[in-house]
Amino acid sequence: MWTVENLVVVGAIFLLAGFVKGVVGLGLPTVALALVAATLGLKQGMALMLIPAIATNIWQGLSGGALREVLRRLWLFLLVSGIGVWFGVGVLAGADANLMSGLLGVVLVCYAGFSLVTPQIPEPGRFERWLSPPVGLLAGFMAGLTGSYMVPGALYLQALRLPRDILVQTLGVAFTTVVLVLSAALARHDILTWQMAALSTLALAPAFAGMAVGRRLRLRLPEPLFRRVFFSAVLLLGIYIVGRVFF
């Protein structure tokens, strides 16, 4: 992992992932994980994205002034998500890494395709109290298997119709919870080593640099246009991963 070629690849990936997060408020783990999985492997990708994901999402989760409200409404969802992550990583540790990469590709295709063709996700309404635990458990389990919390986790949180600033903070809190549990679970199964943690820490610099550029561009580029480009790119990347693994 410490070859010059790999360091350049990792730096470029996290620069791009940070840029995406700076523009749309999410996507750093998704972009980083997908690109590293397509080049270096899924388990390496899950380990490498941890430190940048923790750092950027803690900042996002603490910004916005609605932390107490978010925790009061979603504490059970977050708790069962963490439990799901723990069991998901347990399955991942003994599973075929190539097959799990293919599953990640399928998740990315579903997430991007759904986001492109569905203008608005149905709101759970009065069923939120009953839906949150099973959806949170499934979302956490999928995150433990593939490293991606987008399906159904992020889609469900988007369906709650939270104000934009509170939604961004909620995503930060949820991602922080998941990534912290993911870090502990990956370390327990020796997927996250000290060497991978050190390389993940080095990825902080390009990630934050990309975020800084992305935040500047956010003021100039219409967000709907960028989101279409982003989801289209994620869709193509997911198709590429699926094709590489299964065909």
N, C-alpha and C positions, 0 to 999 in steps of 0.2 A: 504493500500500500504506500510505501514511502518513496517510490520512484518519482523522478521529476515529472514524468508524463502523468502519473496519477494525481500528483499535487496540482498540476495545471488544470486537469479535468475537474477535480473537486472544487478548486477555486472558481472556475468558470460557472459550474453548476450552481453554487451557492450565491454567486453574484446575480445570476439570473433569477434564482428563487427569491432572493431578498428584494429584487426589483419588482417582481410580481406582487409580493406582499405589501410593498410600499404603495403600490397603485390601488389595489383592491381590498387590502386589509386581511387577506388570507392567501393560502396557496404555497407558502414556503415549504412545509413538509411534503405536500403533494408533488410539487415540481422537483424538489431535491430528491425525494424518494424514487420517483419514477425514472428520473434521468440516471441516478446512481444504479438503480436496479437494472436498467437497460445496458449499462456499461460495465459495472463491477460486481453486481449481484444484489439480491433483495436483502439478505441479512446484513451485508455491509452498508447498504443504503439506510436501513433502519437504525443502525448504530451511529452512522455519520450525521444523520439529521437531528440527533437528540439535543446536543448542546445549543445549536442555533435556534431550534424550535423552542426549547425551554426559555432561553434568554428573551427572544422576541415576543413570546406569548405571555410571559410574566409581565413584561412592560405593557402589552396590550390589555391584559386582564386587570391591571391596576389603574388603567387610564379610563376615565369616563364618569366616575363618581357614582356608579350604580352597583358596586360590588356587593353590598349587603342585600340589595334587592335581588340580584342574580342568584346569590347563594340561597336565599330564603325560598325562591321559587324552584330552583333546580338542584337542590342538594341531593335528593334521592337519585335523580338522573345521573349526576356526576359520580355518586358512590357506586352505583351498579355498573357504570361504565368502567370504573377502575377495576372492579371484580372481573368484568368481562375481558379486559386487557390481560390480566394475570393468567387466566385460563387459556386465552388465545395464544399467548407466547409459549405456554406449556405444550400446546399442540404443534406450534411452529418448530420448536426445538427438535422434535422427533420426526418432522415431516420432510418431504422432498423439497428442497429450496427452489428447484426449477418449477415445480407444480405451484408453489406459493407465489412465485413471480407471475405465473399465468393468471392466478386468481387476482393479483393486484391489477393486472391489465384489464381483466373483466370489470373490476370495481371502478377503475378510471373511465372505462367506456360507458358504464351505466351512469356514473356521476355526471360526466360531461354531456352525454347524450340527453339525459333528463333535464339538465340545466339549460341546454340549448333549445329544446322543443317545448318545454313547459314554462309558460310565462309566470305562473304562480302556483306554489305548492299548496295543496289543501290544508287549511288550518285545523288542528285537532279539536279546538273548542272545548266543550265540556268533557271530552274524552281524554284531555291532557293528563289528568291525574292517573288514569289507568294505563295510558300508552307510554308514559315516560319510563317506568321501570323496564318493561321488555325491550323497548327501543334502545334505551341506554345500555342494557346488557348486550344486545346484539351488536350495537355500534362499537362497544369496547372489545368484544370478541373479535370482530373484523379488524379492528386496529391492531390487536395482538397478533393476528394471523398475517396481515399484509402491511402494517404500518400506516394505513390510511384510515382516518376517522370520518371521511367525507360521506360515505354511504353506510348506514343511514344517518349517522350522527349529525353532520353539518346540515344535511337536508332537513332533518327534523327541527333543528334549532331555527332554521330560516322560516319554517312553517309557523312558528309561534307569533309571527307578525310583530316582532319587537321593533321599537324605533331604531333607526340605523345605527346611531352611536352606541345604544345599549346592545344591539346585536353584535357589533364588532367586539365590545367588551365581553359579552357572553361567549363568543367563539374563543377569545383569548383565555378565559377561565377554563372552558372545557378542554381546549387543546393542552393547556398547562397540566391539568389533572391527568389526562391520558398519557402525556409524554413522561411525566414523573413516574407513574406506575410502570410504563413501558421500560424506562431506564432500569428500574429495580429488577423487573422480570428478565430483561435481556442480560443483565449482569449475573443474575442467579444461574442462568443457563449458559454462561460463558460466551454469549454472542457479543456482548459489549465488554471489550477488554480495555486495559489501560492504554494500549497503543491506539485503539480506535477512538477512545475518549479524547486522547491528546489531539488526534487529527480532527475530530469533531470540534474541539475548542479552537483550532486554527481556522476553521471554516466560519467562525464568528465575524472575522474582519470583512471578508467579501460579502457576507450576508447583510451586515449593517450598512456597508457601502451601497449595496444594491437597493436597500430600503430607502436610503437618503435620496438617491436618484429617483426612485419610484414615487416618493412623496412629492417631489418637485413636478414630475410629469403629471401627477394626478390633477393638478390645477389647470393643465393645458389640454389634456386628452379626455374626451367624453367617456365616462366610465362604462356606459352600455356598450360602446364600441370595443373598448379594451376587454370587457368580459366576454364578448363574443369571440374575439381573437384568442383569449386565454382558454376558454372551454373547447374551442376548435383544436387548439394545439394539444390539450390534454386528451381529447378524443383520439387524435391521430397517434399520440404516443402510446395510449392504451391499446389501440389496434396493433401497433408495431410489436409491443410486448407479447400480446396474445399470439400474433402470427409467428413470432420467433420461438415461442415455447411449444405451441401445439401444432404447427404446420412445418 
